[in-house]
């Protein structure tokens, strides 16, 4: 059993066994890539026929037949490229979709809280935040689903952790950054279970597909830097080789750092990206996308609100009281080949592999632990009792004998988390006069080495049988096959998209003897599921389409579900029992309409997803060990509205507006008993789910100027109990945040080396709104309940300059 709190909450002890594996490196990698798109070989689509010019990953020259009417030359960070500035979802799409364009990505704020996930907040039903700079402790919800319940993919390859389901901040991997906005061309968002050619494993709430940044046709590049609040800095250099005998490459490096808006949370990030496409001939193309990211810094701690009021919102425990220094190295590579076997037959195959290593060294001073004079517990608390010395098989480390007291001997903790993986996904698409059939399959293998050790000084020895709290090796194999058809009837007015996917998973968990494991043991389990989906789209009139969808899917149990297999029998003897946790089963219903005409688009949809075997993680308040169990039934439902308008004002430039509203409700629909939380009643809402989200923005472009303003409203959120994993009556209050950006591009003599200059000023949280990103309830030394949490970033001002050549 290991600690694995939900929604980024950590227990107050190092024995947090938050180890469910995978990481955002795409080892876990299982993504679905459909090349069933309307753009032929010029669109390396990783989803359905979809999302507009920005989403096309061209590996060859674009023909007139594939060039969309809305394509125009625009400036993206000063580089003139052909892109669709009015990226829209195809009217015939049978599921709820949206897109984020390249222009939006290239003009994001360089502020310390901007990440690949937080930039999605402009879309309906996305709620994302980061507790520290440079992506530290990033948390994201999609339609109220947490990051382990929906898929994030890169080029169609899943970033999700195969053992834990999350992408960032899972299994206590607090700074496992892989992708940054600089690595992206555009983003496709698919809501709901979706069709099997798009979704990935554990894809309940939807799929976010990040499109890799693409090399261009001509030689060029950019060098830029930024600096601003909290000593936040960044610089980047990008080189595009242009087309050289069919080979195009882009290479980019960026470095960012910040002291953070909270004391003692400085962080540093390096990111390298290499993209290559090669047109062998008109029918065969290969491509490669390589990502490398290194992050190092200090994690923020959840602080008692009373102390924030007393010492200021930026207050954090002094480093000599407690600190948690972490390093994460993450890389991923996607190697693909696609071929046009015939006019109506297309094939694509992707090989992907990667590795993530997360290392954390934490310290908690025994002199400042919870007491009558210091009523609040610190996180990563030392042990007060060497209980493992009673284990007949070890470990043998006696902290009191070596350092004088048990607490002094367990004040330092090392946590290591290393995961590796490899896989392949392939699709074959047959285009017929009235329908397009896509079949495909995937195989992914991932392994984990998770370990933690206690000691009384640095460096912490890592000796199994001596001071290991655990040393675990896990393996999981995922496999799936799918078939999907997109049928056009009634002269193309009616589109029907049936599909089915078969999913198979085999998991092995093995632990050696450790502080939490009096005996060594191995646990195995297999799961499988048949996931059907169907979508229908009908054109009511020109520009107006209605659609509906239905699907079933399941979510595999996190690896922490297998930790409960190590138990004691009636006589108190250690034993191993088979895991009893079952997958979550989900049934999804969707209904919507979209209207598109000229520069205006509107989309409205409603959804309902019914859960069986809802997962609940709870923690024993005495041992601080977590169990992952099935609760009762629950229901996620909501309504989403998305409006966009683009105007060409002639001499006054161009103007774009958007408005999004989402109502998301998640609640238990049956009563059940949760360990350490008491009775959970039907109708009780899930924590961390703002019922109402509003985002709106405006962009004005004129004569090299680009001015954008956006605002976001987040409704109140119920918060979890510290140990129970179930919500309380306490809430984070609603709040609204406004951001402002001003950019000026100055074109220079095209015959010179430097083509243009770009200057930017961004103000995030313009009105300095103060609020908590995340919070939970706790009790002090006297048993009084209080709230602790992490403060969101206050106002930040960033200046930037870039030189294009």
C-alpha positions in Angstrom: 0.0 0.0 0.0 1.3 3.4 -0.9 0.0 6.9 -0.5 -1.6 8.2 -3.7 -3.9 11.1 -2.9 -6.2 12.4 -5.7 -6.1 15.9 -7.2 -2.5 16.7 -6.3 -3.0 16.4 -2.5 -0.1 15.0 -0.5 -0.1 13.4 2.9 2.1 14.6 5.7 4.7 11.9 5.6 7.5 10.6 3.3 5.9 7.2 3.1 3.7 8.5 0.5 3.7 5.6 -1.9 2.7 7.7 -4.8 4.2 5.5 -7.3 1.8 4.6 -9.9 3.8 4.8 -13.0 4.2 6.2 -16.3 4.9 9.8 -16.6 4.4 12.3 -19.3 7.0 11.0 -21.5 4.8 9.0 -23.6 6.2 5.7 -22.5 2.9 5.1 -21.4 2.2 5.8 -24.6 -0.6 4.6 -26.2 -2.2 6.7 -28.7 -4.5 6.3 -31.6 -3.6 7.8 -34.8 -6.1 7.8 -37.6 -5.0 9.0 -41.0 -8.6 8.9 -42.2 -8.6 12.6 -43.0 -9.8 14.4 -46.0 -6.4 16.0 -46.7 -4.9 12.9 -48.3 -1.1 12.5 -47.9 -0.6 16.3 -47.2 -2.4 15.9 -43.8 -0.6 13.8 -41.2 -3.8 13.8 -39.2 -3.8 12.1 -35.8 -7.5 12.3 -35.5 -10.5 12.3 -37.7 -10.8 14.5 -40.8 -10.7 17.5 -38.9 -9.4 20.5 -37.6 -8.2 22.9 -40.2 -5.0 24.1 -41.8 -3.1 24.5 -38.6 -3.5 20.9 -37.9 -2.1 19.7 -41.1 1.4 18.2 -40.7 2.6 18.6 -44.2 5.4 16.3 -45.4 5.3 17.5 -48.9 4.1 20.4 -51.0 0.4 21.4 -50.5 -1.6 21.0 -53.7 -4.5 23.3 -54.8 -6.9 20.4 -54.1 -5.9 20.2 -50.4 -5.4 23.9 -49.7 -8.4 25.3 -47.8 -10.2 28.5 -48.7 -9.5 30.0 -45.4 -5.7 29.6 -45.7 -3.9 32.9 -45.7 -0.4 34.2 -45.0 0.0 35.4 -41.4 2.9 36.3 -39.1 3.6 33.8 -36.3 6.3 35.2 -34.2 7.4 37.1 -37.2 7.7 34.1 -39.5 5.4 34.3 -42.5 3.7 31.0 -43.0 0.5 29.7 -44.6 -1.9 28.8 -41.8 -5.6 28.8 -41.1 -6.3 31.7 -38.8 -10.0 30.8 -38.5 -9.5 27.1 -37.6 -12.8 25.4 -37.4 -14.2 21.9 -36.8 -15.5 20.2 -39.9 -19.4 20.6 -39.9 -19.8 16.9 -40.5 -17.9 15.8 -37.3 -20.0 13.3 -35.4 -18.5 14.2 -32.0 -17.8 17.4 -30.0 -14.5 18.9 -31.1 -12.5 22.2 -31.0 -9.1 23.5 -32.1 -6.4 25.9 -30.9 -4.5 27.5 -33.8 -0.8 28.0 -34.3 -1.2 31.8 -34.1 -2.6 31.5 -30.6 0.2 29.2 -29.5 3.0 31.5 -30.9 1.6 34.5 -29.0 1.1 33.0 -25.6 2.4 34.8 -22.5 5.9 33.7 -21.4 4.8 34.0 -17.8 5.9 31.5 -15.2 2.4 29.8 -15.0 2.0 29.2 -18.8 2.3 25.6 -19.8 1.0 23.3 -22.5 -1.9 22.4 -20.2 -2.8 25.9 -18.8 -3.0 27.3 -22.3 -6.0 25.1 -22.9 -8.1 27.1 -20.4 -9.4 29.2 -23.3 -11.4 26.1 -24.4 -14.8 25.0 -22.9 -14.6 22.7 -19.8 -10.9 22.9 -19.4 -9.7 23.8 -15.9 -5.9 23.7 -15.5 -3.4 25.3 -13.1 0.2 25.0 -12.0 1.3 25.3 -8.3 4.8 26.4 -9.1 6.7 28.0 -12.0 7.8 26.2 -15.2 5.0 23.6 -14.9 5.7 22.3 -11.4 2.6 20.4 -10.0 0.5 21.0 -13.0 -3.1 19.8 -12.6 -5.8 19.6 -15.3 -9.5 18.7 -15.5 -11.4 18.1 -18.7 -15.2 18.1 -18.3 -14.6 17.5 -14.6 -12.5 14.4 -15.4 -9.0 14.4 -13.8 -5.9 13.8 -15.9 -6.0 10.0 -15.3 -9.5 9.9 -16.9 -8.8 11.5 -20.3 -6.1 11.2 -22.9 -3.4 13.7 -23.8 -1.5 12.7 -27.0 1.4 14.0 -29.0 1.2 13.3 -32.7 -1.5 10.7 -31.7 0.9 9.0 -29.2 -0.4 9.0 -25.7 1.5 10.9 -23.0 -0.6 9.3 -20.3 1.1 7.2 -17.6 0.3 3.5 -18.3 0.3 2.6 -14.6 -1.4 5.7 -13.2 -3.2 7.3 -16.1 -2.1 10.9 -15.4 0.2 13.0 -17.5 1.6 15.6 -15.1 2.0 15.6 -11.3 0.9 11.9 -11.1 2.5 9.5 -8.6 4.2 12.4 -6.9 6.1 13.3 -10.1 5.7 16.9 -9.3 7.8 18.4 -12.1 7.6 15.9 -14.9 7.3 18.3 -17.8 7.8 16.9 -21.3 6.1 19.2 -23.8 6.0 23.0 -23.8 4.0 25.4 -26.1 7.2 25.9 -28.1 7.0 22.2 -29.3 3.5 22.6 -30.7 2.0 23.6 -34.1 -1.7 23.4 -32.9 -4.0 21.4 -30.7 -7.1 19.3 -31.4 -9.6 18.7 -28.6 -12.1 15.8 -28.7 -14.7 15.7 -26.0 -16.3 12.5 -24.7 -15.4 8.9 -25.3 -15.2 9.7 -29.0 -14.6 7.3 -31.9 -11.9 4.6 -31.5 -9.6 6.1 -34.1 -9.0 9.1 -31.9 -9.2 8.1 -28.2 -6.6 6.3 -26.1 -6.6 4.1 -23.1 -8.6 5.4 -20.1 -10.1 8.0 -22.5 -13.3 8.8 -20.6 -13.6 12.6 -20.6 -12.0 13.1 -24.0 -8.7 13.4 -25.9 -6.4 16.4 -26.2 -4.1 15.9 -29.2 -1.0 18.1 -29.4 0.2 18.5 -33.0 4.0 18.7 -33.2 5.6 21.8 -34.5 6.3 21.4 -38.2 9.4 22.4 -40.3 8.8 24.9 -43.1 9.7 25.1 -46.8 12.4 27.8 -46.5 15.4 28.4 -44.4 15.0 30.6 -41.4 14.9 30.9 -37.6 14.4 32.9 -34.5 16.2 34.0 -31.4 14.2 35.5 -28.5 14.3 36.2 -24.8 12.0 37.3 -22.0 12.2 38.6 -18.5 9.8 39.7 -15.8 8.2 39.3 -12.4 9.6 36.9 -9.8 12.9 37.0 -11.7 11.4 34.9 -14.4 13.5 34.6 -17.5 13.5 32.6 -20.8 15.4 32.4 -24.0 15.0 30.3 -27.1 16.7 29.6 -30.4 14.9 27.9 -33.4 16.4 26.9 -36.7 14.5 25.7 -39.7 16.6 24.2 -42.5 13.9 24.5 -45.2 13.4 21.9 -47.9 16.6 20.2 -48.9 15.9 17.4 -51.4 12.6 16.5 -49.7 14.1 16.7 -46.2 12.8 19.4 -43.8 14.0 19.9 -40.3 13.3 22.2 -37.3 15.5 22.3 -34.2 14.6 24.4 -31.2 16.1 24.8 -27.7 14.6 26.9 -24.9 15.6 27.5 -21.3 13.4 29.0 -18.6 13.7 29.8 -15.0 12.0 31.6 -12.1 12.2 32.2 -8.4 8.5 31.6 -8.2 5.7 33.6 -6.7 5.9 31.5 -3.5 9.0 31.6 -1.3 11.6 28.8 -1.8 10.1 27.5 -5.0 12.7 28.4 -7.6 12.7 26.2 -10.7 14.7 25.7 -13.9 13.7 24.0 -17.2 15.5 23.1 -20.4 13.7 21.8 -23.5 15.0 20.5 -26.8 12.8 19.7 -29.8 13.8 18.2 -33.2 11.2 17.6 -36.0 12.0 16.0 -39.4 9.8 15.1 -42.4 11.1 13.4 -45.5 9.1 13.0 -48.7 10.7 9.9 -50.3 8.3 10.2 -53.2 4.8 11.3 -53.9 3.4 8.2 -52.1 5.8 7.6 -49.2 6.8 9.9 -46.3 8.7 9.4 -43.1 8.8 11.7 -40.1 10.4 11.9 -36.7 9.6 14.0 -33.6 12.0 14.0 -30.7 11.5 15.7 -27.3 13.9 16.1 -24.4 13.1 18.0 -21.2 15.0 18.5 -18.0 13.5 20.2 -14.9 15.0 20.9 -11.5 13.7 22.9 -8.5 11.9 23.0 -5.2 8.3 21.8 -4.7 5.7 24.1 -3.0 4.0 22.8 0.2 0.3 23.1 1.0 0.3 25.9 3.7 -2.2 26.5 6.4 -4.4 29.5 5.4 -4.0 31.0 8.8 -0.2 31.3 8.2 -0.8 32.9 4.8 -2.9 35.5 6.4 -0.3 36.1 9.1 2.9 36.2 7.0 1.6 36.9 3.5 0.4 34.9 0.5 3.9 34.1 -0.6 4.9 32.4 2.7 6.4 29.0 2.7 8.0 26.8 5.3 11.7 27.8 5.7 14.1 25.4 4.0 15.7 24.5 7.3 12.3 23.4 8.5 11.4 21.3 5.4 12.2 21.2 1.7 11.8 19.0 -1.3 14.3 19.3 -4.1 13.5 17.4 -7.3 15.0 16.6 -10.7 13.2 15.2 -13.7 14.6 14.1 -17.0 12.1 13.2 -19.7 12.4 12.2 -23.3 10.3 10.8 -26.1 10.7 9.9 -29.8 8.0 9.2 -32.4 9.2 7.6 -35.7 6.5 7.3 -38.4 6.0 6.2 -41.9 2.9 6.7 -44.1 2.3 5.4 -47.5 -0.4 5.9 -50.2 -0.6 2.4 -51.6 -3.3 3.4 -54.0 -5.6 6.3 -54.6 -8.0 5.0 -52.0 -5.6 3.0 -49.6 -3.5 4.7 -47.0 -1.3 3.2 -44.4 0.5 4.7 -41.4 2.7 3.2 -38.7 4.4 4.8 -35.7 7.1 3.5 -33.4 7.4 5.3 -30.2 9.7 5.0 -27.1 10.9 7.0 -24.2 12.1 7.3 -20.7 11.4 9.4 -17.6 13.5 9.6 -14.4 12.2 11.5 -11.4 14.5 11.9 -8.4 13.5 13.7 -5.2 15.4 14.4 -2.0 13.3 15.8 0.8 14.1 16.9 4.4 11.8 17.5 7.4 13.5 18.8 10.5 12.5 16.9 13.7 12.9 20.1 15.7 9.9 21.8 14.0 7.4 19.0 13.9 3.8 19.4 15.0 3.6 20.3 18.7 1.8 22.6 21.2 3.8 25.5 20.0 3.8 24.5 16.3 0.3 23.1 15.8 0.5 22.3 12.0 2.1 19.1 10.7 4.8 19.4 8.1 4.8 17.4 4.9 7.3 14.6 4.6 7.2 14.1 8.4 9.9 11.7 9.9 8.8 8.5 11.4 8.2 8.4 15.2 8.5 4.6 15.5 10.8 2.1 13.9 8.0 -0.4 13.4 9.8 -2.4 10.7 12.4 -3.7 13.1 9.7 -6.1 14.3 9.5 -7.6 10.8 11.2 -11.0 10.8 12.7 -10.5 7.4 13.9 -6.9 7.8 14.8 -4.2 6.9 17.6 -3.9 9.5 18.2 -0.1 9.6 17.9 1.1 13.2 17.7 4.9 13.0 17.9 5.5 16.7 21.1 3.4 17.0 22.8 5.4 14.2 21.5 8.9 14.8 20.2 9.0 18.3 16.5 9.0 17.7 14.1 7.5 15.2 13.0 10.9 14.0 16.6 12.1 13.5 17.3 8.9 11.6 14.4 9.3 9.2 14.5 13.1 8.5 15.9 12.6 4.9 14.0 10.7 2.2 15.0 9.7 -1.3 12.3 8.9 -3.8 13.2 7.6 -7.3 10.8 6.9 -10.1 12.1 5.6 -13.4 9.9 4.4 -16.2 10.6 3.2 -19.7 8.4 2.1 -22.6 8.1 1.2 -26.2 5.2 0.6 -28.6 3.8 0.8 -32.1 0.5 1.8 -33.5 -0.6 1.3 -37.1 -3.7 2.2 -39.2 -5.0 1.3 -42.6 -7.6 3.5 -44.3 -9.8 2.5 -47.2 -11.6 5.4 -49.0 -14.7 4.3 -50.8 -17.3 6.5 -52.7 -19.7 6.6 -49.8 -17.6 5.7 -46.8 -14.2 5.6 -45.3 -13.1 2.5 -43.3 -10.2 2.7 -40.9 -8.7 -0.3 -39.0 -5.8 -0.3 -36.7 -4.0 -1.7 -33.7 -1.5 -0.9 -31.0 0.9 -2.6 -28.6 2.6 -0.8 -25.8 4.9 -2.2 -23.1 5.9 -0.1 -20.1 8.0 -0.9 -17.0 8.5 1.0 -13.7 11.2 1.0 -11.0 9.9 2.9 -8.0 11.8 3.1 -4.7 12.1 5.2 -1.5 14.7 5.1 1.2 15.0 6.8 4.7 18.1 8.0 6.5 19.4 10.7 8.8 21.8 12.5 6.5 22.6 13.2 2.8 23.2 11.4 0.6 20.6 8.8 1.5 22.0 5.2 1.1 19.9 3.0 -1.2 20.3 -0.5 0.2 17.5 -3.0 -0.1 17.0 -4.9 3.1 18.6 -2.1 5.1 16.7 1.2 4.7 14.3 0.8 1.8 10.6 1.7 2.5 9.9 -0.1 -0.8 11.7 -1.1 -3.9 9.2 -2.1 -6.6 9.3 -3.2 -10.2 6.1 -3.2 -12.3 5.3 -4.2 -15.8 2.2 -3.5 -17.9 1.4 -4.5 -21.5 -1.5 -2.8 -23.3 -2.9 -3.9 -26.6 -5.9 -2.9 -28.7 -7.4 -3.3 -32.1 -10.2 -1.2 -33.6 -12.4 -0.7 -36.7 -14.3 2.4 -37.7 -16.4 3.5 -40.6 -17.5 6.9 -41.7 -20.6 6.5 -43.9 -22.0 9.4 -46.0 -25.7 9.1 -47.0 -28.4 11.3 -48.5 -26.0 13.2 -50.8 -23.6 13.7 -47.9 -26.2 15.3 -45.6 -26.1 12.4 -43.2 -22.8 11.0 -41.7 -22.8 7.9 -39.5 -19.6 6.9 -37.7 -19.8 3.5 -36.0 -16.7 2.0 -34.4 -15.5 -0.6 -31.9 -12.2 -1.1 -30.0 -11.0 -4.2 -28.1 -8.6 -3.4 -25.2 -6.4 -5.8 -23.4 -4.1 -5.1 -20.4 -1.8 -7.3 -18.4 -0.2 -6.0 -15.2 2.5 -7.3 -12.9 3.5 -5.8 -9.5 6.6 -7.1 -7.7 8.0 -5.8 -4.3 11.0 -6.9 -2.4 11.1 -6.8 1.4 11.0 -3.3 2.7 9.7 -1.2 5.6 6.1 -1.6 4.3 6.7 -5.1 3.0 7.5 -7.8 5.6 7.6 -10.3 2.7 8.4 -10.2 -1.0 5.7 -10.8 -3.4 4.3 -10.7 -7.0 0.8 -9.9 -8.0 -0.6 -10.3 -11.6 -3.9 -9.3 -13.2 -5.4 -9.1 -16.7 -8.3 -7.0 -17.9 -10.1 -6.6 -21.2 -13.0 -4.7 -22.6 -15.0 -4.2 -25.9 -15.6 -0.5 -26.4 -18.3 0.4 -28.9 -19.1 3.9 -30.2 -21.4 5.4 -32.7 -21.9 9.0 -33.9 -24.4 10.6 -36.3 -24.3 14.0 -38.0 -27.1 15.5 -40.1 -27.0 18.8 -42.1 -30.3 20.6 -41.3 -29.5 23.5 -43.6 -26.4 25.1 -45.0 -24.1 25.9 -42.1 -26.2 24.1 -39.5 -25.5 20.5 -38.4 -26.9 18.5 -35.5 -25.1 15.4 -34.1 -25.3 12.8 -31.4 -23.1 10.1 -30.1 -23.0 7.1 -27.8 -20.1 5.1 -26.4 -18.8 2.8 -23.7 -15.3 2.6 -22.2 -13.4 1.6 -19.1 -10.5 2.9 -17.0 -7.9 0.5 -15.7 -7.2 0.5 -12.0 -4.1 2.5 -10.9 -1.1 0.5 -9.9 -1.9 1.4 -6.3 -4.9 -0.9 -6.5 -2.4 -3.8 -6.4 -0.7 -2.7 -3.3 -3.6 -3.9 -1.2 -2.6 -7.4 -2.1 0.0 -7.5 0.7 -2.0 -8.1 3.8 -2.1 -10.0 7.1 -4.3 -13.0 7.7 -6.4 -13.7 10.8 -3.3 -14.8 12.8 -1.4 -11.7 11.9 0.9 -13.4 9.4 1.8 -11.6 6.2 0.1 -13.0 3.1 -0.7 -12.0 -0.5 -4.2 -12.0 -1.9 -5.4 -11.3 -5.4 -6.4 -7.6 -6.2 -10.1 -6.9 -5.8 -10.4 -3.5 -7.4 -12.3 -3.6 -10.7 -12.1 -1.1 -13.6 -14.4 1.9 -13.8 -17.1 1.3 -16.5 -18.5 4.4 -18.2 -21.4 4.9 -20.6 -21.5 8.2 -22.5 -24.4 10.1 -24.3 -23.8 13.2 -26.4 -26.1 15.5 -28.3 -25.1 18.8 -30.0 -25.4 21.3 -32.8 -22.9 23.5 -34.6 -23.4 26.5 -36.9 -20.7 27.9 -39.2 -21.1 30.8 -41.7 -18.5 33.2 -42.9 -16.5 34.3 -39.8 -19.0 33.2 -37.2 -19.3 29.8 -35.6 -21.4 28.5 -32.7 -21.5 25.1 -31.0 -23.7 23.8 -28.3 -23.7 20.3 -26.8 -24.9 18.4 -23.8 -23.4 15.2 -22.3 -24.0 12.6 -19.6 -21.5 9.9 -18.5 -22.6 7.2 -16.0 -19.9 5.6 -13.9 -19.9 2.2 -12.2 -17.2 1.2 -9.7 -16.1 4.8 -9.1 -12.5 4.9 -7.9 -11.8 6.3 -4.4 -8.4 6.7 -2.8 -8.3 6.9 1.0 -5.5 7.0 3.6 -5.2 5.5 7.0 -4.5 8.5 9.3 -2.4 6.4 11.7 -0.1 4.6 9.2 -0.6 7.1 6.4 -0.8 4.3 3.9 -3.3 4.6 1.0 -5.7 2.1 -0.5 -7.3 2.4 -3.9 -10.8 1.0 -3.9 -14.1 1.0 -5.8 -16.8 3.2 -4.4 -20.3 3.4 -5.7 -21.9 4.9 -8.9 -21.4 8.4 -10.0 -22.5 10.7 -12.9 -20.8 13.4 -14.9 -23.0 15.6 -17.0 -23.0 19.1 -18.4 -23.6 21.6 -21.2 -21.0 23.5 -23.3 -21.4 26.6 -25.4 -18.7 27.9 -27.7 -19.0 31.1 -29.8 -16.4 32.7 -32.2 -16.5 35.7 -34.5 -13.8 37.0 -36.9 -14.2 40.4 -38.6 -12.0 41.9 -41.3 -12.2 45.6 -40.6 -10.2 46.7 -43.6 -8.0 49.7 -42.8 -8.8 49.2 -39.1 -7.3 45.7 -39.1 -8.9 42.4 -38.0 -10.9 41.6 -34.9 -11.6 38.2 -33.3 -13.8 37.4 -30.4 -14.6 34.2 -28.5 -16.9 33.2 -25.6 -17.1 29.8 -23.9 -19.5 28.6 -21.2 -19.4 25.2 -19.6 -21.6 23.7 -16.8 -20.1 20.5 -15.5 -21.6 18.5 -12.7 -20.0 15.5 -11.1 -21.6 13.7 -8.2 -22.1 10.3 -6.5 -25.4 8.6 -7.4 -25.2 5.9 -4.9 -24.3 5.7 -1.2 -21.3 3.7 0.1 -18.9 3.6 3.0 -15.4 4.9 2.5 -12.5 4.0 4.9 -11.7 6.9 7.2 -14.3 9.1 5.7 -17.5 7.6 6.9 -20.6 7.3 4.8 -20.8 8.8 1.3 -24.3 9.7 0.3 -26.0 9.8 -3.1 -26.0 13.4 -4.5 -22.7 14.3 -2.8 -20.5 16.3 -5.3 -17.0 15.3 -6.2 -14.2 17.7 -5.1 -12.2 19.8 -7.5 -15.0 20.3 -10.0 -16.0 24.0 -10.7 -19.6 23.6 -11.9 -19.4 26.7 -14.1 -16.5 27.9 -16.2 -16.5 31.0 -18.5 -13.7 32.1 -20.8 -13.8 35.0 -23.2 -11.3 36.9 -25.2 -10.6 39.4 -27.9 -7.8 39.8 -30.4 -7.1 42.9 -32.5 -4.5 42.9 -35.3 -3.5 46.0 -37.2 -0.3 47.1 -39.0 2.0 44.8 -37.1 0.2 45.2 -33.8 -1.5 42.4 -32.0 -3.4 43.1 -28.8 -5.2 40.4 -27.0 -7.2 40.4 -23.7 -8.8 37.3 -22.2 -10.8 36.6 -19.0 -11.7 33.4 -17.1 -14.3 32.8 -14.4 -14.0 29.7 -12.2 -16.9 28.7 -10.0 -16.4 27.5 -6.4 -14.9 24.0 -5.8 -15.5 21.6 -3.0 -12.3 20.3 -1.5 -11.3 16.8 -0.3 -10.5 15.6 3.2 -6.8 15.1 3.8 -7.0 11.3 4.2 -10.3 10.3 2.8 -10.3 11.2 -0.9 -13.9 12.3 -0.6 -15.2 15.9 -0.4 -16.1 18.0 2.5 -18.5 21.0 2.8 -15.5 23.4 2.5 -14.9 25.2 -0.8 -12.4 27.3 -2.7 -14.4 30.4 -3.6 -15.1 31.4 -7.1 -12.7 33.9 -8.8 -12.1 35.7 -12.1 -8.7 36.4 -13.8 -8.0 38.8 -16.7 -4.8 38.7 -18.8 -3.5 41.3 -21.3 -1.0 41.0 -24.2 0.5 43.5 -26.6 2.9 42.6 -29.4 4.5 44.7 -32.2 6.2 43.2 -35.2 8.5 45.4 -37.2 9.3 44.2 -40.7 12.8 44.9 -42.0 14.5 44.8 -45.3 13.8 41.4 -46.7 17.2 41.3 -48.4 19.0 41.5 -45.1 19.9 38.7 -42.6 17.4 39.9 -40.0 13.9 39.8 -41.4 11.9 41.3 -38.6 11.8 42.2 -34.9 9.0 41.4 -32.4 8.4 43.1 -29.1 5.9 41.9 -26.5 4.4 42.9 -23.1 2.2 40.5 -21.2 0.4 41.1 -17.9 -1.1 38.0 -16.4 -3.7 38.3 -13.6 -4.1 42.0 -14.5 -6.1 42.9 -11.4 -3.9 40.8 -9.0 -6.7 38.5 -8.0 -5.6 36.3 -5.0 -7.0 32.8 -4.6 -6.0 29.2 -3.9 -5.2 26.9 -6.7 -5.9 23.8 -4.6 -6.8 23.1 -1.0 -7.8 20.4 1.4 -9.0 20.1 5.0 -6.6 19.0 7.8 -6.6 19.0 11.6 -4.1 20.7 13.9 -2.4 19.3 17.1 -5.6 20.0 19.1 -7.9 18.2 16.6 -9.3 21.5 15.2 -10.1 21.5 11.5 -8.5 24.0 9.2 -7.8 24.5 5.5 -4.4 24.4 3.8 -3.6 25.0 0.2 -1.3 26.6 -2.4 -1.7 30.2 -3.7 -2.1 30.9 -7.4 0.2 33.3 -9.2 -0.5 36.9 -8.5 0.0 39.6 -11.2 3.0 39.1 -13.3 4.5 41.4 -16.0 6.7 39.9 -18.7 8.6 41.7 -21.5 10.0 39.8 -24.5 11.9 40.5 -27.7 12.5 38.2 -30.7 14.7 38.4 -33.8 13.7 36.5 -37.0 16.1 35.7 -39.7 
